[in-house]
Amino acid sequence: MPIKVGEEYLCKICGNKVKVLEAGGGVLVCCGVPMKLVEGS
């Protein structure tokens, strides 16, 4: 799944949330696991 500017991602372990300001390749990871896209962001 491509990462797009404006999307928000949530860590299911610690609750950290990030908002994408500049798109790039790869996977967002926190606490050793991929972060989940927040639907409707």
Secondary structure as UniProt FT lines:
FT   TURN            5..6
FT   STRAND          8..10
FT   TURN            12..14
FT   STRAND          17..19
FT   STRAND          29..30
FT   TURN            31..32
FT   STRAND          33..34
FT   STRAND          36..37
FT   TURN            39..40
//
